[in-house]
């Protein structure tokens, strides 16, 4: 029987442009040099998804990346 406290993980593949990858690299380097702790891309992306979940973000009435970004910013400002 599967351990019920273990969350099942799923692999997600994404394509990012150079600017987006450079931003992730900056976050990784900032964490490394300020704390000595290495963050992986996975850690950073998981943190961003968890933040979206915690703010209650949904995609109701979202039909573009731009509208999703606007909605995300609005949710973050509300919290």
N, C-alpha and C positions, 0 to 999 in steps of 0.2 A: 504494500500500500504506500502511496506517495505521501511524503511528509507534508502536512497541510500548512505548515508555517513557511515552507519554501515557495517563493513566487516563481512561476514559470517564466523564463526569459525568451524573448523572440529577437531574432536578428533582423535589423532594418538597414538597408543599404540606401545611401543618399548621395546625391551629386551636388557638390558645392563649388562655387566659383573661387577664383584666387583670393579675392577680398574676404570672403567668408572664412576660408581656410586660414588666412593670415590673422584674422580676428581670433579664431580658436587657438592658434599658435601663441598669440599675445597673451591670452588668458592663461594658457599652460605655463608660459615663461614668467608671468607675474606671480602665479602661485608658487612656482619653483623657487624663484629668487627671494620672495618675501617670507616663505614659510619652510622651504626645503622639501615640500611635499609635491610630488608629481601628480598632475591631473591628466587623465587620458581624454581624448576626444569623447569617448563614451561617457566618462564622468560628467563632462561639461554639458553634453547634449541631454543626458538624463536629468541633470539639475535644471536645465531650461524647461524640459517637459514637466517636471515636478512643480516648478514655479507656476506654469500655466494651469496645471491641475488645481493647485492651492488657491489661485485667484478665481477659480470657477469659470475659466474661459470656455466658451463654446463657439461653434461655427455657424450659428443661426444667422441667416441672411448674409453670409460671406460667399462671394463669388470670385474672389481674386486674392492673390498674395497680399496686395496692397491693403485691401479691406481687412484681411486677417491681421496684418501688422497694426493697423489703426485700432482695431478692437483689442489687441494685446496691450498696446500702450494705454488705452483707456482703462482697462482692467487693472493694470499695474498702478496707475495713478490713483485709482479708487481705494487701493489697499494701503 
